[in-house]
Amino acid sequence: MKIQKTELANKLNKIKSVVSKKAQNEVLQGILVKDGYLIASNLELTIKAKIEGIEGESFIIPERAFELINNLPDGEVEIAVTSKDTITIKAATIKNKYKTMEPLQFPETTVYKDENRLTIKANVLTESMRRVSYAIPVQGSKTIMTCMCLQASGGYLNFVGLDGHVLAWDRVNYDGEFELLIPKNTIEKLKSLGLSGDVQISHSRTGAVFITEDFEIYTRLVEGEYFKYQAMFRDLPIHTIVSRMKLFDAISRAKMCMEEKCPVRLELNGNSLNLSINDSKTDYKETLDLQETIEEGLIIGFNARLVLETMKAFDCENVGIYFESPKMPMIVKDENRDFKAIVLPVTIN
């Protein structure tokens, strides 16, 4: 195989995080070159990155060769199978041999039937995933919490993530009916690959594949029924509009001053939002203007980090914020699109 170093390193770096150094199956500790693709797998997730001009080649690049490839000089790289269990990497005056494994031992990827297929623009898919992924925990009390719900229903394609403290829900127009529970690690890889053009998504009961011109991403699906998230969004009696970045900046400043874990206190009344954080060494206060008058005053507390992460998920200038009481969640709505989030309050003195 002869290939430009920059192209090889670029694709290798996009998929190598899938490779597990502790995989029980030793062959999964490398990246398979086969049928014009670089293929990385950990059995839960498989990514195939297209490489031009290497059709017919089949061998495994071991994990310990990744760093050398990244540090080779720009120009042509040649990788050749020199014996049954050895490959040689050459570039300019550099040459090194690596012990490798039999490519036939590498697990085959699942082929999904075409009838369960949808097509979506890559930027729409990854932006909606970005908006809700902050609400998906790495670990949860229930496995179903550690995935994103991709649900087609009622003329929309819904993207949902939640844990015990926040819930994020984005949606775009789509005509169909299905529900896929996609693990968080798959969502993070889809966000990081730089997908472009159209994405074709095919699925079965247990797995799904996302296909573009450059990548194929195969993932297992989490089994089970997702939470009834839509019922959590209700019309609330107390509501106003605030500058998203002014609220974000104010909470960021307050959080910089605190040394202890304590909630941010929001007091909403009339056209003002009075924000404060108080601990043994800090008594921070800041006032923001509200764009709609609050008739009924409210004092409520939140985990500052959760509010900051929620504000970062939005990209609009202003957000609508909705309340019912100090013990009920805050609902945040985008002014430009159908994206919304819930943040649970915390007890304050």
N, C-alpha and C positions, 0 to 999 in steps of 0.2 A: 504494500500500500504506500503510495506517495501522495502527500497532502501538504498544504501550506500550514506552517506551525500555528499561525494566528487563528485559522479556522478550526483546527483540531483542538487547540487549547480552549477556545471560546465555547464550543459545544461540550467539551469534557467538563469544564467548570460549571456549566449549567445543570448537569445531571449527576455529578459525582457525589453530592450529598446523600443521594439515595443509597449508595454503597455502604454496607455495614462492615466494619472491621471485625465484628464479632459474630458474623453470620455462621450458623452451624454448617451450612453447605459452603465449602470453601470456594466454589466457583462463583458465588455471589459476592465475593470480596474483590471482584474485578469488573471491568466493563467489556461487554461482548461487542465485537465488530462483526456485523453480518448483514448481508443483503442491502448495503448502502446505509446502514444505521449504526450509531453507537447506542448500546442498550445497557441500562443500569436497572437493577431490580433488587428488592428486598422481600419479594413475594406479596407484600401488601400493596406495593406501588411499583410500577415499572414504567420507565420513560425511554422512549426511542427518539434519538435526535438524528435527523437526516444529514448525511455527509455525501456530497457529490463525488462521483468518479471512483467509488470503491466497491462497486457491485462485484459479487463473486468471492470477495474476501471473507474469511471466517476465522477469527482467533480472539483471544481474551487479553486485554491490557490489564495487568495486575495493578492493584491499588498503589503499590510502592513506586510505580513508574509515573504516577500523575504529577508529582512535584518536578521530576526531571523534565517532562514535556512542557510544563509551564515556564521553565527557566531556560529552554533551548533558545538560541538566537532566531530571529525572524528569517523566514525562508522555507525551503522544502524539507520535510521530514519524511524519512522512509522507515516503515515498520514491516519487518518480514519474519515469517515463521521459519526458523533455522533448524528446528527439529520438533519432534512430537510435543515436547514440553518446554520449548525455549523460543522466545522471540528476540529479535535484535532491533534496536532503535538507533538510527543514524541521522545526523544533521551536521552539515559542514564537516568539521574535523572530529566530531563527537561520535562515539560509538559505545553502546552498552547492551549487555544481554540480561534478560530477565527470565526466570523460571515462570512458566504459565501453566494453564490447565486446559483440558480437552473441551472445546466449545460445545460439543454435543451434550455435555452434562448441564448446560445452562437451561433453565426452565423455559418452556414455550409460553408466549403470551396468549391470552384467551381471545378468540374471535367472537364478536357480538353480532347478532342478527341485525340487518339493516332496517327492519320495520320499526324498531324502537329508536328513532333518530330525530334529532332536532338540529337546526343550524342557527348560530347566533354570532354576532360580531365579537371578535376577541376583546376589543376595548370595552364593550358593554358587559361582557362576562367578568372580566378581571376587575373592572371598577366596582361592580356590585359586590363581588367577593371581598374587595378591599374594604368597602364600607361596613360589612357585617362581621368580618373575621375577628375584629378586636374583641367581640363579645363571646367568642368560642374559646373555652379554656383548654389548656394542654391536657389537664387531668380533671375529671369531674366525678361527682358522686354516682353518676350514671354514664355509661358509655355513650348513650345517645346525645349527651351534652357536648361531647368532644367532636362533634361533626357539624357541618353546615347542612341545613335542609334546603334542597333545591326542589321546589314544588310548583308544578303547573296546575292551576286551578282557577276557574271563574274568569278566564280571559287574561290571566297574568302568569308570569313566571316569577315566583317568589324566592328571595334569598334571605335566609333567616339564621341567626346565631344567637345563642343565649347561654348564660350560666345562672347562678343563683342570685345575681345582683344586677345584671344588665341584659337587655334584649335589643337586638338591632334587626330591622326588617326593611329590605329594599325590594322593589318589584318593577318589571317592565312588561309591556304588552306581549302576550303570547297565547295562542289558541291550542290547547292540549290538556291532557290529564295524566300526571304521574308524580311520584315523589321519590327523590333520591337523597340518602343520608350519606354525605361525603366526608371522610375523615379530615381533621384539621391539617395534618401534614400534607395531604394532597392539595388542599386549598392554598397552603403556603407555597408549594412548588408551582402551582398554576400561576400564582401572582408573580413569581420570580423569573419565569422563563422568557418574558418579553414576547408573548404570543401576539400574532398579527393576522389580519385578514379574517376569514371565516373560521369558526370552530364547529366541527360536527361532533355531536355527542350521541353515542349509542350506548344502550344499557340493557342489562338483564336484571334478574331479581337480586343477584349477588355482586355484580360488578358493572363498571362503566368505563368507556374510553373516550378521551377528548382528542380529536385529530385536527391538525392544521397542516400547512404545507411543510413545516419544518419539524414538527413534533407529533408523537403519539404518546398519550399519558393514560396508562391503564391503572385502575384503582379498584380495590375491594370496596363494597358498600357496607354500611352498618345496618343491621337488620333491626326492625322494630317500628313502632308508630311514633311519630314526632308529637311534641306538645301542641296543644290547641292555642297557638300563639295569638291568633287574630282576636280571640275573645279578651285578651289582655289590654287591647287598645280600645278605650271607651271615651266618649265625650266627657270632658271634665269642666267643672264650673269656673275655675280660676285660670285665666290665660292671659298672656301678653307676648310681646315680641322684643328681642334683645339682639344686639350685635354679637355675633358668634365670636369673633376675634377679641372683642373687648372683654367678654366674659372669660374666654380662655386665658387671655393675658393677665387678668385680675387674679384668677385662681392660681395661675403659675407663680405670680409674685408672692401671693400669700403662702403658697406651699414652700417657697424658697426660705421663708422665715421660720418655719416650724421645725422643731427638733423631735417632737413626739408625734405619735399617731393620734390625730384628733380630727374631727370632721370640720368641713367648711360650713359655716352658718350663713344661710341666705334669708334675709328679711325683705319681703316684697310688700310695698305699700304705695298706693298712688302711682306716681311715675318714677319711683326710685327702687333700685335693688341695692340694699346695703349688705355687703359681703364682709365676713369677719372670720378669723381663725385665732383662737386663744389657747395657749398652753402655758406651762410654768415660766417660759422665757419670752413669749411672743403675745402681742395683742394687736394683730393686724386688722385694719379696717379700710374699706374702699367702697365708694358709691358709684353705681352705674345708672345711666338713664334708661328707662323703659319706653318703648315706642307706643304702647297701648296702656291705658290707665287700669290699674288693679283696684276694683271697688272694695273688695274684701281682703284685708291684710293677711299675710301668712308668714310664719317663721318655720323653716325646715332645714335639716342638716343632711349633708351628703359626704361620702368618701371623695376627697378631692381628686384622687387619681382616676376614679371612674368617670367623673364629670369631664376631666381633661381628655381622656381617651374617647369619650363620646363626642366631644366637640371636634376633635381631630378627624373623626370619621365623616363629618360633614364638610362640604366645600362651598356652601352658600354664604352670602354676606350676613344674613340675619336668620335666626331660628325662632320658631314659635315654641314657647314653653307652657305646659299645662299642668295644673295641680288640682287636687281635691282636698287634701288635709295633710298635716305634718307627718302622718304615718302611712300615707299612700304614695305610690311611685310618681315620679315626674315623667311626663311624656314630652319628647323633643321632636319637632317636625321641621323638615327642610322646606324653605320657602319656594324652591324652584322645581322640586321633583317629589315623587312619592316615596320618600325615604323617611323613616321615623325610628325612634329608639325609646326605650324605657330605662330609667335609672331608679333603683330602689333607695329610699332614704335611710339614714341612720339616726339613732337617738342622740339628742343634744340636751344639755342642761338648760 
